[in-house]
Amino acid sequence: MDDSGSSPTGSGAPYRERRSVPRYSLIATVELVEPATDTHFSGRISEISRKGCYVDMLNPLPVGTAIRLRISRDQGTFSTPGKIIYTQDGMGMGVVFVDPAADQVKTLESWLAELTA
């Protein structure tokens, strides 16, 4: 995923065509924190990849917003900084992961391996 600010809002279709890694369906809960105001949000992940995820939220945060994510499922928790790269009003937002820690990458890769099996 590219995290330039030029990603479209509204329809996510053109952005999907530029993905550099596959996304997989994954239903998991997510806690988001917007660090500048320490505002907490909860949502649901519906897709995930090695580089980012899609968060289902009725009121997505603005494109460019820096956040902290904590994705939880039965097989553990994945935490990383992230950034909103596109939104779909009333539906959700695309998030790119920003420099996840090595141990967190291992968790994510184990989930992706499970999803591709």
N, C-alpha and C positions, 0 to 999 in steps of 0.2 A: 504494500500500500504506500502511496505517496502521501505525505502529510502537508502538502502545500495548502495555502489558504484558498486556492482557486477551485476546490472541490464544489460540485453543485449542491444546492439545497433543493428541496422539493423532490423531484424524481431521482432516485438513486441509480437508475438504469445505466446512464452513461458512465458513472463511476465504477460500477460493477465490471464493465468491460475492460478496465485498466488494472484489475487485480493481478498481482504477481504471484500469489499463492492461493491454493484452493481454500474455500470456506466449507465448514461442516455444520450440519444442524446439531445444536446442543442446547438443551433447555436447562438453565441453571439460574440461581439467584445472584444478584450483584448488588453490592453496596458501593455507592459513589460518594466521594468527598470532593467538594470544590475547595481547594486549600486557601484561596484568597479570603473567603468569608467563613470557612469551616462549616459550610452547609452540607448536610448529609441527604442523600437520595437513595431510594431503593428501586430496583427494576428487575428485568429478566433478560438474560442473554438468550437469543434465538439462533445465532450463528457465531462461529469462532474460527480463527485461523492462527497461524504462527505469528502473524503481525498485528492482529486486531480482532475486533468483534462487533456485533450489532446488538445494541441495547434497546429493548422495547420500552418506551416511555411515552406517555401522552403529551408531556411538555418537555421536549428535548432541550438541552442546554445549547447556547450559541456555538457556532463553528469557531474553532480556535481556543475554546475553553480548556485549560489544563485541569485534569482531574486525577484522583487516585481511585483505582478499582480494586475490589476484593470480590472475586467470583468464587462461589461456594457450591459444591456438589458432594455426593456421597464419597467420592474418591479424593476429597481434600479441598484445599483452597489455593487459589492463584491470586497473588497481589502484585500490582505494578502501577507506576504512573502511566497516564494516558493523555490523549488529546482528542477532542471532538473534531472530526474531519468532514462530516456532512450530516445533515439532518433531514428528516421527513416529518413535517408538521403533523401532530396528532398520532404519530406512529413510533418514532424512535430516532436513533442516531448511530452513525458509524464512528468507531473509536479506534485509533491506532495506539498500540502499546509503545511506550517510550522507555527504552533501556531497562527492561526487566532484569532483575538479579538472576545470576546463574542458577540458583536453586529453584527459583520460580519458573525459569525456562524449562527445567527438567520436569516439573509438574505439568506444565502446559504440553510439552512433547509427549508425555505419557498419556494424557487425555486424547491428544490427536491420534496417537498410535492405536488407542482403543477404538476411536471412532472410525478409523480406516480398516479395522480388522473385519 
